[in-house]
């Protein structure tokens, strides 16, 4: 593993690292924030999955999360959103499919299935790498994310309750089988048989019996993607229908930007800290 950069930050260390991934068959970068207390033993982990077009840098630089992580003794891990430079024809043609748009799933359709395996990368390969390199307590992990990454946090967390003890999201794509972003990605990566799509749809996962403890979701009411792409009302309905505990906070005046995330990241870190101990 190569150290790309390391900086002192709120008494801890903010680093960016690069390695050759066996899941994606490409080099991958991720960021890790280690709070000051990390030098004294293992600490709980909060994963942040980013949205369309993002790399590991967006959250690391814009969210203002390090101070709150330092205060709560929490390690932050931020993967990239997709393989990069895989050499697949068309991977850079649009912002919502291919590069920067891995959707945290394992593609089954050629040629995407060789490289676009972000679900396995996040839940298996990167788990192993961080456990070997950083003072993480893998029995105390939470997961959160934004937009496409909010979709990722919800689906990855619900499918792996033994890995992630707490789940939250900012403006997640709640029902990708029901929105243009999701339908484009699921069809491209998984094929035309939509019966294969439900395994990566939060609403369908909850309906089929996947459960977590209380889930925290923040959604801006001024988000221009709210009605067409995000559909939190479908998440709310299925949680009421099934008894899945959900704290859905509709935030007046907030949009889809990192200003929104920065405004509520302290609440999310505190939420995860309370669940992880």
C-alpha positions in Angstrom: 0.0 0.0 0.0 1.3 3.4 -1.0 0.9 6.5 1.1 -0.3 9.3 -1.1 -0.5 11.9 1.6 -0.7 12.3 5.4 -1.5 15.5 7.3 -1.9 16.3 11.0 -5.5 17.2 11.6 -7.3 18.0 14.9 -4.5 16.1 16.7 -4.9 13.0 14.5 -3.8 12.0 11.0 -5.7 12.5 7.8 -4.2 10.2 5.1 -4.9 9.1 1.5 -3.6 5.7 0.4 -3.4 3.8 -2.8 -3.2 0.0 -3.5 -3.8 -2.5 -6.4 -7.2 -3.9 -6.0 -8.0 -7.6 -6.7 -11.7 -6.8 -6.8 -11.6 -4.0 -9.4 -8.3 -5.0 -11.2 -7.2 -1.4 -11.0 -5.4 0.8 -8.6 -7.7 2.3 -5.9 -7.4 5.2 -3.5 -9.2 5.7 -0.2 -8.9 8.1 2.7 -8.5 7.3 6.4 -8.8 9.7 9.4 -7.3 8.5 12.6 -8.2 10.5 15.7 -5.6 11.3 18.3 -6.7 8.4 20.5 -6.0 5.9 17.7 -2.4 5.7 18.9 -3.5 4.1 22.1 -5.5 1.1 20.7 -8.4 0.0 18.4 -11.3 2.3 17.8 -14.7 2.2 16.2 -15.0 2.9 12.4 -17.4 5.0 10.4 -17.4 4.3 6.6 -18.6 7.1 4.3 -19.7 6.2 0.8 -19.7 9.1 -1.6 -22.0 10.1 -4.5 -22.0 10.4 -8.2 -18.8 11.9 -9.7 -17.0 12.0 -6.4 -13.7 10.5 -5.3 -12.5 9.9 -1.8 -11.5 13.6 -1.7 -14.9 15.2 -1.7 -16.0 14.1 1.8 -12.5 14.3 3.2 -12.0 18.0 2.2 -15.6 19.4 2.3 -17.6 17.7 5.1 -15.7 19.0 8.1 -15.9 15.6 9.7 -12.5 15.2 11.3 -13.0 17.5 14.3 -16.2 15.5 15.3 -14.5 12.2 14.7 -11.5 13.3 16.9 -13.9 14.3 19.7 -15.7 10.9 19.5 -12.5 8.8 19.0 -13.8 7.5 15.7 -11.8 6.4 12.6 -13.3 7.6 9.3 -12.8 5.6 6.1 -13.8 6.9 2.7 -13.4 4.7 -0.4 -13.5 5.9 -4.0 -16.8 5.5 -5.9 -15.7 3.3 -8.7 -12.7 1.9 -10.5 -10.7 4.4 -12.6 -8.9 3.9 -15.9 -10.3 0.4 -16.4 -10.2 0.9 -20.2 -13.8 0.0 -20.8 -15.4 1.7 -23.9 -17.9 4.3 -22.7 -16.9 4.3 -19.0 -16.3 8.1 -19.2 -19.2 9.1 -21.4 -21.7 10.1 -18.6 -21.6 11.2 -15.0 -24.2 8.7 -13.8 -22.7 5.5 -15.2 -19.2 4.1 -15.4 -16.4 6.2 -13.8 -17.5 7.8 -10.6 -20.7 5.8 -10.6 -20.0 2.3 -9.3 -23.3 2.2 -7.3 -21.7 -0.1 -4.7 -22.8 -3.3 -6.5 -21.0 -6.2 -8.2 -21.7 -6.0 -11.9 -22.6 -9.2 -13.7 -22.7 -7.9 -17.3 -19.7 -7.9 -19.6 -17.5 -5.9 -19.8 -18.4 -4.2 -16.5 -18.1 -7.4 -14.4 -14.3 -7.5 -14.6 -13.8 -4.2 -12.8 -17.0 -2.8 -11.4 -17.2 -4.9 -8.2 -17.5 -2.1 -5.6 -19.8 -4.1 -3.3 -17.1 -6.8 -2.8 -14.4 -4.1 -2.6 -16.1 -2.3 0.2 -17.4 -5.3 2.2 -14.4 -7.6 1.8 -11.2 -6.4 0.2 -11.0 -2.9 1.9 -12.1 -4.4 5.2 -9.1 -6.7 5.1 -6.7 -3.9 4.1 -7.8 -1.5 6.8 -7.8 -4.2 9.5 -4.2 -5.1 8.7 -3.0 -1.5 8.5 -5.0 0.7 10.9 -6.1 0.4 14.6 -9.8 -0.4 13.7 -12.2 -2.4 15.8 -14.1 -4.3 13.2 -16.7 -5.3 15.8 -17.7 -1.7 16.0 -18.4 -0.4 12.5 -21.0 2.0 11.2 -21.7 3.1 7.6 -23.1 6.3 6.1 -23.1 8.0 2.7 -24.6 10.6 0.4 -26.9 10.3 -2.6 -25.5 7.3 -4.6 -23.4 6.6 -1.5 -26.5 6.9 0.7 -28.0 4.2 -1.4 -24.7 2.2 -0.9 -24.7 2.8 2.9 -28.3 1.6 3.2 -28.0 -1.5 1.0 -24.5 -2.5 2.2 -25.5 -2.0 5.8 -28.8 -3.9 5.6 -27.2 -6.8 3.7 -24.4 -7.1 6.3 -25.8 -6.6 9.8 -22.9 -8.6 11.3 -20.4 -6.1 9.8 -22.2 -2.8 10.4 -23.9 -2.0 13.7 -25.3 1.4 12.7 -26.5 2.9 9.4 -27.3 6.5 8.4 -27.5 8.4 5.1 -27.7 11.9 3.6 -30.2 12.3 0.7 -30.0 8.7 -0.4 -31.3 7.2 -3.6 -33.9 5.1 -1.6 -35.4 3.1 -4.4 -33.1 2.8 -7.4 -35.4 0.4 -9.2 -37.9 3.3 -9.3 -35.8 6.2 -10.5 -33.8 7.1 -13.6 -30.3 7.1 -12.0 -30.9 3.7 -10.5 -32.6 2.1 -13.5 -29.8 3.2 -15.8 -27.1 1.8 -13.5 -28.9 -1.4 -12.6 -29.7 -2.2 -16.2 -26.2 -1.5 -17.4 -24.4 -3.4 -14.6 -26.9 -6.2 -14.0 -28.8 -6.6 -17.3 -32.4 -6.3 -18.4 -33.8 -8.9 -15.9 -35.1 -6.6 -13.2 -35.5 -9.5 -10.8 -31.8 -9.1 -10.2 -32.1 -5.5 -9.2 -34.0 -5.9 -5.9 -30.8 -7.0 -4.1 -29.5 -3.4 -4.5 -32.7 -1.6 -3.6 -33.2 -0.4 0.0 -37.0 -0.5 -0.2 -37.0 -4.0 -1.6 -34.4 -5.2 0.9 -36.5 -4.0 3.8 -39.7 -5.4 2.3 -37.9 -8.8 1.9 -36.9 -8.9 5.6 -33.5 -7.2 5.9 -33.3 -5.3 9.2 -31.1 -3.0 11.2 -31.4 -1.0 14.3 -32.7 2.6 14.0 -31.6 4.2 10.7 -31.0 7.9 10.5 -31.7 9.7 7.2 -31.3 13.5 6.6 -32.9 14.9 3.5 -33.0 18.5 2.3 -36.4 19.8 1.3 -34.8 22.1 -1.3 -32.9 19.2 -3.0 -33.6 19.4 -6.7 -33.3 15.6 -7.0 -35.8 15.0 -4.3 -38.9 13.9 -6.2 -37.4 12.3 -9.4 -34.4 10.5 -8.0 -34.3 10.1 -4.2 -37.9 9.3 -3.2 -37.6 9.2 0.7 -41.4 8.7 0.9 -40.9 5.2 -0.4 -38.4 4.4 2.3 -40.6 5.9 5.0 -43.6 3.9 3.8 -41.8 0.6 3.8 -40.4 1.2 7.2 -43.8 1.9 8.6 -45.2 -1.1 6.8 -42.5 -3.5 8.2 -41.6 -2.0 11.6 -38.1 -1.0 10.6 -37.1 1.9 12.9 -36.3 5.0 10.8 -35.6 8.6 11.8 -36.2 10.6 8.7 -35.4 14.3 9.1 -36.6 16.6 6.3 -34.5 19.7 6.6 -36.1 22.9 5.3 -34.0 25.0 2.8 -31.2 22.5 2.4 -30.1 21.3 -1.0 -28.0 18.3 -2.3 -24.6 19.9 -1.7 -21.8 19.3 0.7 -23.0 22.4 2.6 -25.9 20.2 3.6 -23.6 17.4 4.7 -21.3 19.7 6.6 -24.4 21.1 8.5 -25.4 17.7 9.9 -22.3 15.5 9.9 -21.8 16.1 13.6 -25.3 14.7 14.3 -24.4 11.6 12.2 -21.1 11.0 13.9 -22.7 11.4 17.3 -25.5 9.0 16.2 -23.0 6.3 15.2 -20.8 6.9 18.3 -23.9 6.2 20.5 -24.5 2.9 18.7 -20.9 1.7 18.6 -19.9 2.5 22.1 
